[in-house]
Amino acid sequence: MTVTPGSIVLEPGVLTRRYTKVDRLTHTKPDVTMLKTRMPPPFVNTRLRIEDDDVVAVASVPGWSRRRLREALREAGFDVHERFGRSA
């Protein structure tokens, strides 16, 4: 996942690309949703919702990267909406 001013680019891994036939997603909407759940292990408990036209994906990052991701998104001009909880 790459965050630049005005866009978030997600390039899925080989297995995901093979299964979904999606090579790249580019999120350019000004709003982005960050989800934090309490149940999964900390190395996958922060997720970012990526929307590219009619395709929606979720990128997972470690919980210890959440603050840095939030700051990068805000610096890139995104309005970050965070949701917390078991089913976030």
C-alpha positions in Angstrom: 0.0 0.0 0.0 1.3 3.4 -1.0 -0.1 6.7 0.3 0.5 9.8 -1.7 -1.3 13.2 -1.8 -4.8 12.5 -3.0 -4.5 8.7 -3.5 -3.9 5.4 -1.8 -2.7 2.6 -4.0 -3.1 -1.0 -3.0 -1.4 -3.7 -5.0 -2.6 -7.1 -3.7 -0.2 -10.0 -3.3 0.2 -12.8 -5.8 -2.5 -15.2 -4.4 -5.0 -12.4 -4.0 -4.4 -11.2 -7.5 -4.8 -14.7 -8.9 -8.1 -15.2 -7.0 -9.7 -11.8 -7.6 -8.2 -10.8 -10.9 -7.5 -7.3 -9.4 -3.9 -6.0 -10.0 -4.3 -2.6 -8.4 -6.8 -0.5 -6.5 -6.5 3.3 -6.3 -8.6 5.2 -3.7 -9.0 8.9 -4.5 -12.1 9.8 -2.4 -11.3 12.4 0.2 -12.7 10.2 3.0 -11.1 7.0 4.2 -12.2 4.6 7.0 -9.7 3.0 9.3 -11.0 0.1 11.4 -9.5 -1.3 14.6 -10.8 -4.5 16.0 -10.0 -6.0 19.4 -10.2 -9.7 18.6 -7.6 -10.4 15.9 -3.9 -10.6 16.8 -2.1 -7.2 16.9 -0.3 -7.8 13.7 -3.5 -7.6 11.7 -5.8 -5.5 13.9 -5.8 -2.3 11.9 -7.5 -2.2 8.6 -8.0 0.4 5.9 -11.0 0.4 3.6 -9.9 1.0 0.0 -12.5 1.9 -2.7 -11.8 2.0 -6.4 -15.0 2.6 -8.4 -17.2 -0.4 -7.6 -14.4 -2.5 -6.0 -13.9 -2.4 -2.2 -10.9 -4.0 -0.5 -9.5 -4.0 3.0 -5.8 -3.6 3.6 -4.5 -4.9 7.0 -1.5 -3.4 8.9 -0.1 -4.1 12.3 -1.6 -2.2 15.2 1.7 -0.6 16.0 1.6 1.1 12.5 -1.8 2.7 13.1 -0.6 6.1 14.3 1.9 6.4 11.5 -0.7 5.4 8.9 -3.2 7.9 10.3 -0.6 10.6 10.1 0.4 9.7 6.6 -3.2 9.7 5.4 -3.9 13.1 7.0 -0.7 14.6 5.5 -1.8 13.3 2.1 -5.1 15.2 2.5 -7.5 12.5 3.5 -10.2 12.9 6.1 -9.7 9.8 8.3 -12.7 8.2 10.0 -11.8 5.7 12.7 -14.1 3.0 14.0 -13.2 0.8 17.0 -14.8 -2.4 18.4 -15.3 -6.1 17.9 -17.0 -5.9 14.5 -15.4 -2.7 13.2 
